[in-house]
Amino acid sequence: MKYLPMALAAVVAVSACGSDEAAEPAEVAETAATVAADEPADEPADDAATDDLSVALLVGGPRDDGGFYQAMVDGLEDAADADGAMEVTVIENIAEGGDAGLEAAVQNAADSGDYDLIVAHGFDLVPGVARYAPDYPDQAFVTSLPVEGADNVAVYLTAFEETGYNAGFLAAQGKLLSGSDGAVGFLGGPGLPFEEQALFGFEQAVEQYAPGTEVVSVFTGTFEDPQLAQETATQMFQQGVVSLWNQQAAGQSGVYQACAATEGVVCFGNGIYSEAVSPDVVLASTTSDYGKLVPLWTERLRAGEWSPAIDILDLTNDGTSVTDATAAGLEALPDLQAAIDDYRAGAADLVVETMPTEG
């Protein structure tokens, strides 16, 4: 539970900003206390305890966005393939209908009775789950925030400080292995709480692996503007940044264009899809594996023990990690893969401080 205070305040995901009708901080804290107490949940539907499972994945945007949505789609579908008795139905682009469309998608999935589990992936779907989950007490839900008064809703979070720590490790290696003199950079988006958590972890890793190195951090105000991201990255390079990690979504293509146009700098991505955006530039990436959550969910469903549990992607379960060095990474930094191997071997034993909460 060590990540709970900031994680609950920060569980907004890239490309998934939603309605402001989600739980207020006081409601979240009260719900979190209930979750921590591990009170028993209502029994799930009878068919949820059978071997075969049917899962609905609701996403506000396209399933192949190359980021937040696709990471969950691929994680669930890969886990279903490994499970062998699990079917995943992806319901995508529902944010096009606005808040009413998001809520209707939740209600329709629950009302159909077709699914053992409904995964509402994104902060924008939480209001719909909050509204309709109490009406379907035998339906299991999982989403991005606790929902008050609904014991059938579980929660998944990411240890964002650890994601940032992974990024700081990569950025530090970029400086060290290239032999460059200068700062490392963190390029964010709107400056949301989870980004601040990631920066907090990033700074810890840089100090650990490249002590005394300056960290330059900039938030552009958006995840989605490639031109703005390119201009920002270029300015950061002009300010002395030699190794850069970004937390952009669609904007990351602009970051890599700036990197390609600047001699003597290296760039790292923020997901398994980053390499495809710019294979000649991205040397390695941080990554989150939502598939790590699925065995936890299926075990509870099949045991008839669904509850408002909180599951966290972190270093200990390999839910947040770093990819192998790309072909470009191996060419630019021949020792990068060895450094990554050593890092991953000891990742579960790392101690990453969490960002202090206010008050």
Residue pairs with C-beta under 8 A, 6 or more apart in sequence:
1 36
1 310
2 354
3 157
3 159
3 161
3 312
3 314
3 354
4 32
4 36
4 157
4 310
5 354
5 357
6 160
6 161
6 193
6 197
6 354
6 355
6 357
7 157
7 158
7 159
7 160
7 197
7 312
8 28
8 29
8 32
8 145
8 146
8 157
9 25
9 28
9 193
9 357
10 160
10 192
10 193
10 194
10 196
10 197
11 123
11 144
11 145
11 157
11 158
11 194
12 123
12 144
12 192
12 193
12 194
13 68
13 122
13 123
13 144
13 194
14 67
14 68
14 189
14 223
14 247
14 249
15 60
15 61
15 65
15 67
15 68
15 69
15 223
15 224
15 249
15 250
16 60
16 61
16 68
16 69
16 121
16 122
16 123
16 124
16 144
17 123
17 124
17 190
17 192
18 60
18 95
18 99
18 102
18 122
18 123
18 124
18 125
18 126
18 127
19 99
19 102
19 124
19 126
19 127
21 99
21 127
21 130
22 123
22 126
22 127
22 130
22 145
23 31
23 126
23 130
23 145
23 146
23 147
23 148
27 148
28 145
28 146
30 148
31 146
31 147
31 148
31 308
32 146
32 310
34 146
34 308
35 146
35 155
35 308
35 309
35 310
38 307
38 309
39 151
39 307
39 308
40 151
40 307
41 151
41 152
41 305
41 306
41 307
41 308
42 137
42 138
42 151
42 152
43 138
43 304
44 116
44 138
44 139
44 140
44 152
44 301
44 304
44 306
45 113
45 116
45 138
45 139
47 116
48 116
48 117
48 140
48 301
48 302
48 304
48 306
49 301
49 302
49 303
49 304
50 302
51 85
51 302
52 85
52 86
52 87
53 83
53 85
53 86
53 87
53 116
53 117
53 298
53 301
53 302
54 86
54 87
54 89
54 114
54 115
54 116
54 117
55 76
55 80
55 86
55 87
55 88
55 89
55 115
55 116
55 117
55 118
55 119
56 88
56 89
56 91
56 109
56 114
56 115
56 117
56 118
56 119
57 72
57 73
57 76
57 88
57 89
57 90
57 91
57 119
57 121
58 91
58 94
58 105
58 106
58 109
58 118
58 119
58 120
58 121
58 125
59 69
59 72
59 73
59 90
59 91
59 92
59 93
59 94
59 121
59 122
60 69
60 93
60 94
60 95
60 102
60 122
60 124
60 125
61 69
61 92
61 93
61 95
62 69
62 92
62 93
63 69
63 70
63 73
63 90
63 92
64 70
64 73
65 249
66 271
66 273
66 276
66 277
67 249
67 250
67 271
67 273
68 121
68 122
68 249
69 92
69 121
69 122
70 273
71 271
71 272
71 273
71 288
71 289
71 290
72 119
72 121
72 290
73 90
74 291
75 289
75 290
75 291
75 292
75 293
75 294
76 88
76 119
76 290
76 291
76 294
77 88
78 291
79 86
79 291
79 294
79 295
79 298
80 86
80 87
80 88
80 294
83 294
83 295
83 298
86 294
86 298
89 114
89 115
91 105
91 109
94 101
94 102
94 105
95 101
95 102
95 124
97 104
97 105
99 124
99 127
102 124
102 125
102 127
102 128
103 127
103 128
103 131
103 132
104 128
105 125
105 128
106 118
106 120
106 125
106 128
106 129
106 131
106 132
106 133
107 128
107 131
107 132
109 115
109 118
110 118
110 132
110 133
110 135
110 136
110 139
110 141
111 136
115 139
116 140
116 301
117 140
117 141
117 142
117 297
117 301
118 139
118 140
118 141
118 142
119 141
119 142
119 143
120 126
120 128
120 129
120 141
120 142
120 143
120 144
121 143
121 144
122 144
123 144
123 145
125 143
125 144
126 143
126 144
126 145
126 147
129 141
129 143
129 147
129 150
129 153
130 147
130 148
130 150
133 139
133 141
133 147
133 150
133 152
133 153
134 149
134 150
136 152
137 150
137 151
137 152
138 152
139 152
140 152
140 154
140 297
140 301
140 306
141 147
141 150
141 152
141 153
141 154
142 153
142 154
142 155
142 156
142 293
142 297
143 153
143 154
143 155
143 156
144 155
144 156
144 157
145 155
146 153
146 155
146 308
146 310
147 153
147 308
150 308
151 307
151 308
152 306
152 308
153 308
154 297
154 300
154 306
154 307
154 308
154 309
154 310
154 311
155 308
155 309
155 310
155 311
156 290
156 293
156 310
156 311
156 312
156 313
157 310
157 311
157 312
157 313
158 194
158 288
158 312
158 313
158 314
158 319
158 320
159 312
159 313
159 314
159 315
159 319
159 320
159 352
159 354
160 194
160 195
160 197
160 198
160 201
161 197
161 198
161 200
161 201
161 204
161 352
161 353
161 354
161 355
162 201
162 314
162 315
162 320
162 350
162 352
163 198
163 201
163 286
163 288
163 320
164 186
164 197
164 198
164 199
164 200
164 201
164 202
164 203
164 204
164 205
165 201
165 202
165 204
165 205
165 315
165 350
165 352
166 201
166 205
166 286
166 315
166 320
166 321
166 322
167 186
167 198
167 201
167 202
167 205
167 245
167 247
167 268
167 270
167 286
168 184
168 201
168 202
168 203
168 204
168 205
168 206
168 208
168 209
168 245
169 205
169 208
169 209
169 322
169 343
170 245
170 268
170 283
170 284
170 285
170 286
170 322
171 184
171 185
171 186
171 202
171 205
171 206
171 243
171 244
171 245
171 268
172 184
172 205
172 206
172 208
172 209
172 210
172 213
172 243
173 209
173 243
173 333
173 336
173 339
173 340
174 180
174 184
174 242
174 243
174 244
174 266
174 267
174 268
174 283
174 333
175 182
175 184
175 210
175 213
175 242
175 243
176 209
176 210
177 333
177 335
177 336
177 339
178 242
178 243
178 264
178 266
178 332
178 333
180 242
180 243
180 264
180 265
180 266
181 242
182 214
182 240
182 241
182 242
182 243
183 213
183 214
183 215
183 216
183 239
183 240
183 241
183 242
184 206
184 210
184 213
184 214
184 215
184 216
184 241
184 242
184 243
184 244
184 245
185 215
185 216
185 217
185 218
185 233
185 236
185 241
185 243
185 244
185 245
186 198
186 199
186 202
186 215
186 216
186 217
186 218
186 244
186 245
186 246
186 247
187 217
187 218
187 220
187 229
187 232
187 233
187 236
187 244
187 245
187 246
187 247
187 248
187 255
188 195
188 198
188 199
188 217
188 218
188 219
188 220
188 246
188 247
188 248
189 195
189 219
189 220
189 221
189 222
189 223
189 224
189 247
189 248
189 249
189 251
190 219
190 221
190 222
190 223
191 219
191 221
195 219
195 247
196 355
197 354
197 355
198 247
199 217
200 353
200 354
200 355
201 352
201 353
202 215
202 217
202 245
203 215
204 352
204 353
206 213
206 215
207 213
214 240
216 236
216 239
216 240
216 241
218 232
218 235
218 236
220 228
220 229
220 232
220 248
220 251
221 228
222 228
222 251
223 247
223 248
223 249
223 250
223 251
224 248
224 249
224 250
224 251
225 250
225 251
225 254
226 250
226 251
226 252
226 253
226 254
226 257
227 254
228 251
228 254
229 246
229 248
229 251
229 252
229 253
229 254
229 255
229 258
230 254
230 255
230 257
230 258
231 254
231 258
233 244
233 246
233 254
233 255
233 258
233 259
234 258
234 261
234 262
236 244
237 244
237 258
237 259
237 262
237 265
241 265
242 264
242 265
242 266
243 265
243 266
243 267
243 268
244 255
244 259
244 265
244 266
244 267
244 268
245 267
245 268
245 269
245 270
245 286
246 252
246 255
246 267
246 268
246 269
246 270
247 270
248 254
248 255
248 270
252 269
252 270
252 274
252 277
253 277
253 278
255 267
256 267
256 277
256 278
256 281
256 282
257 278
259 265
259 266
259 267
259 278
259 281
260 278
260 280
260 281
266 283
266 332
266 333
267 278
267 281
267 282
267 283
268 274
268 282
268 283
268 284
268 285
268 286
269 275
269 277
269 282
269 284
269 285
269 286
270 285
270 286
271 285
271 286
271 287
271 288
272 285
272 287
272 323
274 282
274 285
275 282
275 285
275 323
275 326
279 326
279 327
279 328
280 328
281 328
282 326
282 328
282 329
283 325
283 326
283 328
283 329
283 332
283 333
283 336
284 322
284 323
284 324
284 325
284 326
284 329
284 336
284 340
285 322
285 323
286 320
286 321
286 322
286 323
287 320
287 321
287 322
287 323
288 313
288 319
288 320
289 313
289 318
289 319
289 320
289 321
290 313
290 319
292 313
292 317
292 318
292 319
293 311
293 313
293 319
296 309
296 311
297 311
300 306
300 307
300 309
312 319
313 319
313 320
314 320
315 321
315 347
315 348
315 350
315 352
316 348
318 347
318 348
321 344
321 347
322 340
322 343
322 344
324 337
324 340
325 333
325 336
325 337
325 340
329 336
329 337
330 336
330 337
